[in-house]
Amino acid sequence: MLRYLLPLSLFAILAVFLAIGLTLNPRDIGTTRLNKPAPTFTLPQLQIPSQTLSDKDFLGKVSLLNVWASWCVTCRQEHPLLMALAQQQKVTIYGLNYKDKIADAKAVLERTGNPYAANGFDETGHVGMDWGVTGTPETFVIDKQGVVRYKHTGPLFEELLQEKILPLIQELEKS
């Protein structure tokens, strides 16, 4: 009897975990930073390694942090949208160049344009891990106090920008 109950019990436990997993939203991965201060970090800037990008750069203004890499195909898809947003000057855009080679990252920005006010070079990915980055691209909206208010996993697209991100930025600018 025990011989049959043990496999049946294990199957029931696995079925419960599977059922719970199927109800979860995969886009919610890594959202533990919401409504919390940006992680403390200091990184050399991609273009000017003698200068740094840190969490203190977010203070006093609403900011957008875009995590990208030269090897990321979807980062290239969203890049024109970031360029257009930078030209509108509605928000300061910072970059977090994630697990990349410095020469490759610089070459991409030289070829496609640079929408970033500053770009932190996170060669090892440790800062990205502190942010809860699960891949590239990812984008965070940070308020004037340096608190993360929104995270988007995947490439930005016009509808998301117009319906969620820009209205949130306008709301945060008022406070």
DASUL-V171698 format. One record per residue. N is the residue number from 0. RES is the residue in three letters. SS is DSSP state (H for helix, E for strand, - for the rest). PHI is phi in whole degrees, 0 to 359 (* if undefined). OMEGA is omega in degrees with one decimal (* if undefined). Layout:
n->N res->RES ss->SS phi->PHI omega->OMEGA
n->N res->RES ss->SS phi->PHI omega->OMEGA
//
This chain:
n->0 res->MET ss->- phi->* omega->178.6
n->1 res->LEU ss->H phi->300 omega->179.8
n->2 res->ARG ss->H phi->300 omega->179.7
n->3 res->TYR ss->H phi->266 omega->-177.7
n->4 res->LEU ss->H phi->289 omega->-178.4
n->5 res->LEU ss->H phi->298 omega->177.4
n->6 res->PRO ss->H phi->297 omega->179.0
n->7 res->LEU ss->H phi->296 omega->177.4
n->8 res->SER ss->H phi->296 omega->178.2
n->9 res->LEU ss->H phi->299 omega->177.7
n->10 res->PHE ss->H phi->297 omega->-179.8
n->11 res->ALA ss->H phi->297 omega->179.5
n->12 res->ILE ss->H phi->296 omega->178.0
n->13 res->LEU ss->H phi->297 omega->178.9
n->14 res->ALA ss->H phi->297 omega->178.0
n->15 res->VAL ss->H phi->296 omega->178.6
n->16 res->PHE ss->H phi->297 omega->177.7
n->17 res->LEU ss->H phi->297 omega->179.7
n->18 res->ALA ss->H phi->298 omega->177.8
n->19 res->ILE ss->H phi->296 omega->-179.6
n->20 res->GLY ss->H phi->298 omega->-179.8
n->21 res->LEU ss->H phi->290 omega->178.7
n->22 res->THR ss->- phi->272 omega->-178.2
n->23 res->LEU ss->- phi->278 omega->177.8
n->24 res->ASN ss->- phi->267 omega->-178.2
n->25 res->PRO ss->H phi->295 omega->177.8
n->26 res->ARG ss->H phi->287 omega->-178.8
n->27 res->ASP ss->H phi->276 omega->-179.8
n->28 res->ILE ss->- phi->296 omega->174.0
n->29 res->GLY ss->- phi->79 omega->-178.5
n->30 res->THR ss->H phi->268 omega->-179.3
n->31 res->THR ss->H phi->292 omega->179.4
n->32 res->ARG ss->H phi->277 omega->-176.9
n->33 res->LEU ss->- phi->301 omega->178.0
n->34 res->ASN ss->- phi->62 omega->175.8
n->35 res->LYS ss->- phi->232 omega->177.7
n->36 res->PRO ss->E phi->301 omega->174.7
n->37 res->ALA ss->- phi->303 omega->178.7
n->38 res->PRO ss->- phi->298 omega->178.0
n->39 res->THR ss->- phi->287 omega->178.4
n->40 res->PHE ss->- phi->202 omega->170.2
n->41 res->THR ss->E phi->216 omega->-179.8
n->42 res->LEU ss->E phi->231 omega->172.6
n->43 res->PRO ss->E phi->292 omega->176.6
n->44 res->GLN ss->E phi->285 omega->-178.4
n->45 res->LEU ss->- phi->300 omega->-175.7
n->46 res->GLN ss->- phi->280 omega->-177.5
n->47 res->ILE ss->- phi->229 omega->-174.3
n->48 res->PRO ss->- phi->302 omega->177.9
n->49 res->SER ss->- phi->285 omega->175.4
n->50 res->GLN ss->- phi->255 omega->-175.9
n->51 res->THR ss->E phi->237 omega->167.5
n->52 res->LEU ss->E phi->242 omega->179.6
n->53 res->SER ss->E phi->220 omega->177.8
n->54 res->ASP ss->H phi->299 omega->-179.8
n->55 res->LYS ss->H phi->291 omega->178.7
n->56 res->ASP ss->H phi->293 omega->-178.9
n->57 res->PHE ss->H phi->278 omega->-174.1
n->58 res->LEU ss->- phi->289 omega->174.6
n->59 res->GLY ss->- phi->90 omega->178.4
n->60 res->LYS ss->- phi->208 omega->173.7
n->61 res->VAL ss->- phi->285 omega->-175.5
n->62 res->SER ss->E phi->228 omega->174.3
n->63 res->LEU ss->E phi->239 omega->176.6
n->64 res->LEU ss->E phi->250 omega->-179.4
n->65 res->ASN ss->E phi->250 omega->178.4
n->66 res->VAL ss->E phi->267 omega->-173.7
n->67 res->TRP ss->E phi->213 omega->176.0
n->68 res->ALA ss->- phi->206 omega->-179.9
n->69 res->SER ss->- phi->293 omega->-177.9
n->70 res->TRP ss->- phi->276 omega->-174.7
n->71 res->CYS ss->- phi->270 omega->-178.5
n->72 res->VAL ss->H phi->295 omega->-178.2
n->73 res->THR ss->H phi->289 omega->174.5
n->74 res->CYS ss->H phi->296 omega->178.1
n->75 res->ARG ss->H phi->294 omega->179.5
n->76 res->GLN ss->H phi->293 omega->-177.6
n->77 res->GLU ss->H phi->274 omega->-174.2
n->78 res->HIS ss->H phi->303 omega->178.0
n->79 res->PRO ss->H phi->301 omega->177.4
n->80 res->LEU ss->H phi->293 omega->176.5
n->81 res->LEU ss->H phi->295 omega->177.5
n->82 res->MET ss->H phi->298 omega->179.3
n->83 res->ALA ss->H phi->295 omega->179.2
n->84 res->LEU ss->H phi->296 omega->179.1
n->85 res->ALA ss->H phi->296 omega->179.0
n->86 res->GLN ss->H phi->294 omega->179.3
n->87 res->GLN ss->H phi->287 omega->179.1
n->88 res->GLN ss->- phi->55 omega->178.3
n->89 res->LYS ss->- phi->271 omega->-178.8
n->90 res->VAL ss->- phi->203 omega->174.8
n->91 res->THR ss->E phi->280 omega->-178.8
n->92 res->ILE ss->E phi->254 omega->173.8
n->93 res->TYR ss->E phi->249 omega->177.6
n->94 res->GLY ss->E phi->247 omega->170.5
n->95 res->LEU ss->E phi->237 omega->-179.8
n->96 res->ASN ss->E phi->282 omega->-164.3
n->97 res->TYR ss->E phi->252 omega->174.4
n->98 res->LYS ss->- phi->49 omega->-172.7
n->99 res->ASP ss->- phi->233 omega->170.9
n->100 res->LYS ss->- phi->258 omega->-173.0
n->101 res->ILE ss->H phi->301 omega->-179.1
n->102 res->ALA ss->H phi->294 omega->179.6
n->103 res->ASP ss->H phi->295 omega->-179.6
n->104 res->ALA ss->H phi->296 omega->178.4
n->105 res->LYS ss->H phi->298 omega->-179.4
n->106 res->ALA ss->H phi->297 omega->178.7
n->107 res->VAL ss->H phi->298 omega->-179.1
n->108 res->LEU ss->H phi->293 omega->176.9
n->109 res->GLU ss->H phi->294 omega->-177.2
n->110 res->ARG ss->H phi->280 omega->-171.3
n->111 res->THR ss->H phi->250 omega->-177.1
n->112 res->GLY ss->- phi->100 omega->-175.3
n->113 res->ASN ss->- phi->238 omega->179.6
n->114 res->PRO ss->- phi->275 omega->-169.5
n->115 res->TYR ss->- phi->265 omega->173.3
n->116 res->ALA ss->- phi->292 omega->175.5
n->117 res->ALA ss->E phi->203 omega->-174.4
n->118 res->ASN ss->E phi->226 omega->177.6
n->119 res->GLY ss->E phi->281 omega->-179.1
n->120 res->PHE ss->E phi->261 omega->-176.7
n->121 res->ASP ss->E phi->254 omega->-174.4
n->122 res->GLU ss->- phi->301 omega->-176.2
n->123 res->THR ss->- phi->273 omega->-178.5
n->124 res->GLY ss->- phi->85 omega->-177.7
n->125 res->HIS ss->H phi->295 omega->179.0
n->126 res->VAL ss->H phi->293 omega->176.5
n->127 res->GLY ss->H phi->303 omega->177.8
n->128 res->MET ss->H phi->298 omega->177.5
n->129 res->ASP ss->H phi->298 omega->178.0
n->130 res->TRP ss->H phi->282 omega->-177.0
n->131 res->GLY ss->- phi->86 omega->-179.2
n->132 res->VAL ss->- phi->293 omega->178.3
n->133 res->THR ss->- phi->251 omega->179.2
n->134 res->GLY ss->- phi->173 omega->178.0
n->135 res->THR ss->- phi->242 omega->-6.8
n->136 res->PRO ss->- phi->276 omega->170.5
n->137 res->GLU ss->E phi->220 omega->-176.8
n->138 res->THR ss->E phi->226 omega->-180.0
n->139 res->PHE ss->E phi->239 omega->170.4
n->140 res->VAL ss->E phi->254 omega->-176.0
n->141 res->ILE ss->E phi->239 omega->-178.6
n->142 res->ASP ss->- phi->280 omega->-175.5
n->143 res->LYS ss->- phi->295 omega->179.0
n->144 res->GLN ss->- phi->268 omega->179.2
n->145 res->GLY ss->- phi->83 omega->-179.4
n->146 res->VAL ss->E phi->260 omega->178.8
n->147 res->VAL ss->E phi->287 omega->-177.2
n->148 res->ARG ss->E phi->250 omega->-178.9
n->149 res->TYR ss->E phi->200 omega->175.0
n->150 res->LYS ss->E phi->222 omega->174.0
n->151 res->HIS ss->E phi->236 omega->176.7
n->152 res->THR ss->E phi->261 omega->-178.1
n->153 res->GLY ss->- phi->108 omega->-177.0
n->154 res->PRO ss->- phi->288 omega->173.3
n->155 res->LEU ss->- phi->286 omega->174.0
n->156 res->PHE ss->- phi->218 omega->-170.7
n->157 res->GLU ss->H phi->305 omega->-178.0
n->158 res->GLU ss->H phi->299 omega->177.8
n->159 res->LEU ss->H phi->298 omega->-179.9
n->160 res->LEU ss->H phi->299 omega->-176.3
n->161 res->GLN ss->H phi->287 omega->-173.7
n->162 res->GLU ss->H phi->269 omega->-176.5
n->163 res->LYS ss->H phi->239 omega->-169.0
n->164 res->ILE ss->H phi->289 omega->-178.9
n->165 res->LEU ss->H phi->295 omega->174.7
n->166 res->PRO ss->H phi->299 omega->177.4
n->167 res->LEU ss->H phi->295 omega->178.4
n->168 res->ILE ss->H phi->299 omega->178.8
n->169 res->GLN ss->H phi->298 omega->178.6
n->170 res->GLU ss->H phi->296 omega->-179.5
n->171 res->LEU ss->H phi->292 omega->178.3
n->172 res->GLU ss->H phi->296 omega->-178.8
n->173 res->LYS ss->H phi->288 omega->-175.5
n->174 res->SER ss->- phi->270 omega->*
//
